């Protein structure tokens, strides 16, 4: 009987110590979850910073890509055809360039601190073409793009959540950049389409030539998987 009582006392004493340890865990046990949470938060912040840096790099490459497409088109078009219109309601390449020039100067001048629709901009006049030469056209073209790239290159990841305005409509810097990227890609596409119409069978393809898709894909899939921006190879060829 005494043996049974002794075993019961030992059992309950052990249970009491277990509960006590649970109620008062060692200091290191309390710190471990907090330390893990802190590490996870640090990793998350680091990943966000990398993503934001990658965004700025990616969007710049895409602006350069659409700029290049338009420039390669204009290089194929004879001087006098830069002013050709399909009909009175259509824009010539020169008119599109003038519009892009006006838009870029307005949107990207003092990008973070002033409304993107400047009071000195005359948008309607952008569609009244007064450009008379390729040289004049390219001067406006480069002035607009230089304004864009100068503003873009001054941005940091800390600016991306800031609010900027276009015609009193607030949006994040990311949204404002994406808005302009879509706008300029739209007009670059128009320039390319006009170039193809003007050049006809003399047109040199800027993408995968007709009938060459299988050959192009075979070459791409013959290489190992890797990570790169879709514009890298194209822009390298331009510079090289």
N, C-alpha and C positions, 0 to 999 in steps of 0.2 A: 504493500500500500504506500509506504513512504517513497518507494522507487517511482511509482506512478505519479505521485504528487510532485516529486523532484523534476520529473520529465516535463510535466505540465508547466511548472514555474519557469523552466528553461525555455520552453517554447514561447510563452507569452512575453518573456523578457526579450527574446530575439525579435519578436514582432514589434515590440515597442521601440527598439533601436532602429528597425527598418523605417517605421513611420517618422521617427525623429530625423533620420538622414534625409528623408524626402522633404520634410518641412524646412530643414536647414541645410541645403546642399552646400558643398564647398564653394568658395569664391570663384575658383577657376571654372566650375560647372556653370555658374551664372554668366560668366564672361564669354564662353565659347559661342553660344547662339548670337549674341550681340556682335561678336567679332566676325562671325560668318556673314551676318546681315550687312555689316559695314563693308566687307570685301565685295559682296554681291553688288551693293550700291556703287562702290568705286568702279567695279567692272562695267556696270551699266552706264555710268557717266562717261567713262573712257570710250565705250562703244558709240555713244551718242556723239561725242566730239569727233570721232573718226568719221562717222556717217555725215556729219555736217561739213567737215573738210572735204570729203569725197563728193558731196553735192556741189560745192562751189567749183571743184575741179571738173566734174562731169558736165555741168551746165556751160562752163566756158568752152569746153571742147565741142559741145553741140552748137553753140553760137558760131564757132569757127567753121564747123562742118557746113552749116547752111550758107554761111558767107562764101565759102569755097565753091559750093554748087552754083551759086548765082554768078560768081566770077568766071568759072569755067564756061558757063553758058555765054556770058557777054563776050568772052574772048573768041567764041565761034561766030558771033553775029557781026555782019558787016556794019561799018560805022553808021551808014544812012538808015539801016534797019533797026537801030536802037530806038528810033522815033516812030516806028510803024505801029499803027493801031488797027485791030481787026475791024472795028466799027467805031462810030462816034461815042458810044457808051463804054468802050473798052479803054484800058490804059496801055500805053506803050511801056517798054522797059524803062525808058528815061523817066517817065512819070512815076512809075513804081519806085525807082531809085530816089526821086525827089521826095516822095511821101515818106519813105523809110528814113531819109536824112532828117526831115522835120520831126518825125516821131522820136527818133533816137536822141536828138539834141534836147527835146523837151522832156522826155522821160528820164534821161540819165544825168542831166546837169543837176548838181546838188541833190542827188538821188535820195539821200536819207533825210534831208532837212526841208525840202520844198515840194509842193504839189507837182506831180508828174505832168500835168497839163499847164504849161507855163502861160502867163498872160501875154507874152510876146510871140507865142506861136500863132501862125495863120494857117490852120489846117486846110481850109478850102483852096488856098493859093497853091498848096502842094500838088493839086491835081490840074493846075494850069501850067503846062510844061513850057519852060523858057530856056531850058538847057539846049545848047546848040552844037556841042562837040563831045566826043568821047572823053577828052581830057577834063572838060568841065564836069561831066557826069561822074567820072572816077574821083574827082576832087571832093564832091559832095558825098559820094559813097564812103570814101575813107574817113572823112570828117565825122560822119555819123557813127561808124564802127569804132573809131578811136575814142569817141565820147563814151560809148558803151563799155568798152574794155577797160578804160581808165577807172570808171566807176566800179565795175565788177571786181577789179583787182584790189581795190581798197577795202572791200568787205571782208569781215572775219566771221567765224562761226557764231560769235556773240551778237552779230547784227541780224541774224536770220529770223528771229522772233520779234524784231522791232516792227512797229507799225508805220507804214508810209501811205500817202494819199495820192489818188488819181481822180481828179474832178470831185474832190471832197469825199471820195469813197475810200475808207480805210481798209488796209489789207496787210498781211505780214510781208516781209521782204521776200520770203520764198514764193508767196503767191504772186507778188508783183513781177518777180523774175520769170516765173513760169508763164505768166500772161504774155510777157514780151517775147519769150522764146517761141510760143505758139504763133504769135502774130508775125514774127519775122520768118518763121518756117513757111507760113502760109504764103507770104509774098515771094519768098525764094522759089517756091513751087510754081507760082505764076510766071516768074521770069524764065524758069526752065521750060515750062510749057510753051511760052511764046518763042523761045529759042528753037525748040523742036519744030514748031510751025514754020518759022522763018527759014531754017536750014534744010528742011526736008530730008532728002536722001543723003545729004552731006553731013548730017548730024552725027557727032561722035558721042556715044552713050556715056553717061556719068555713073551708071550703076552696072548691073549685070546685063550684058548685051543679049538681044533676043536669040533664043536657041542655045544659050550657053549656061543655063541654070544647072544642068546635070554636071557639066564639067566643073563649074564653080563649086558646087556642093561636094563633089568627089575630092577636090583639093582641100577643102576645109575639114572634111571628116577624116582625111588621111593623117591629120595632125593630132597630137594628144590634147586632151581637154586642158584648158588653161583659162585664166581670168585676165581680161583686158577690156578696155572701153571699146565699144563698137566703132568709134571713129579713129582709134589709134593708128591702125594700119593705113587708112586713107590719108590722114593728116601727115603721117611720116613720108608717104610718097610725094605729097605736095611739097614738103620741105626738102626732100632729098633729091 
